Amino acid sequence: MSIIYELLFLYIEPKILIPGSESLINHLLVIFVFSLAFIGVAEVMYWLYKKEFLRAKAKYLRELIHQKNDLSSLNEPFYACVYDKWNTGEMPLAEANTMCSLKFEHN
């Protein structure tokens, strides 16, 4: 009985290791469709979050400009510092915010 199983295993083994051309085409098609779906979902997520990020950044910039122009505010020098460093292109907004907060924290 075990000889029959060994012979069947030898007979089946090449089919498992080397799939037929139809099976290979089906596998490649499934992989291709899955890849397209994955890329499509990733692109949609990227653009949605990028749009949300840009909205938040615009809201922050509007608030920053409003605070900078409010001369009666005690924090006006901080906001002016952040805006000037960002507007001149000296550094990105997050770095300008960190740099100015460190500068005014020590004073």
N, C-alpha and C positions, 0 to 999 in steps of 0.2 A: 504494500500500500504506500509506503514512504517513497519508493522509486517512482511511482506514478505522480506523486506530488512534486518531486524534484524535477521530473520531466515537464510537468505543466508549468512550473516556475520558470524553467529555462525557456519555454515556449512563450510565456507571457512577458518576461523581462524586457526583451527588445522593444516591445510595443509601449511599455511604460517609459523607457528611456528616450526613445526616438518616436515622437508622435507622428501620425500620418499628416499629409499635407492639409487635409480638411481640418483636422484638429488644430494644427499649427495656425492656420488662417483664422480659425475661431478664437484662439487664444490671443493672437495679435489684435484682432478686432476688439475684443473685450478690453485689453490693455489700452488700446488707442482711445476708445470711448471713455473709459475711466479717467485717463489722463486729461482729455478735453474737458470733462465735467469738473475735475479737480481744479484745473487752471481757470475755468470759467467762474467757479465759486470764489477762488482766491482773488481774482480781478475785481469782482463785485464787492467783496469785503474791503479790499484795499481802497477802492474809490469812495465807498461810503464813509469809511473812517477818515480818509483824507479830507473829504468835504466837511465832515464834522469838526476836524481839527482846524481847518481854515476858518470856519465860522467862529470857533472859540477864540482863535488868535485875533480875528478882526474885532470881536467884542472886547477882548483885553486891550487892544490898541486904542479903541474908542475911549475906553475908561481911562487909559493911561494919558491920552491927550487931554481929556476933560480934567483930570487931576493936575496935570502939568499947567494948564491954563488957569486953574483956580488959585489965585495968588493969596487968598485968605487961608488956605489950608496949611497946616503945620508940616505936611509931608510933601509940599510942592517941590523943594530942592531934590528930594529923592526921585520923584516922577520926572522932573526935568533932566536929571542925570541919566536915568534909564532911556528916556526918549532921545536925548542927544547922542548917546553912545550907539543906540540902534539906528537912528536916522542917518548918521554919518557913515554907517557901514563898518564902524570900528569892530563891532562884535554882534553876534546874534542876540535876539531878544532875551532868551533865557540866561545867557552869560551876562548880559548887561544888567539884568535884574539882580543876579547873584552878586556881581561886582559892586553895584551901587548899594545893595543892602549891607554888604560887608563894610563898605566905606562909611556909610552913615551909622552903622552899628557901633563902630569904634569911636565916633565923635560924640 
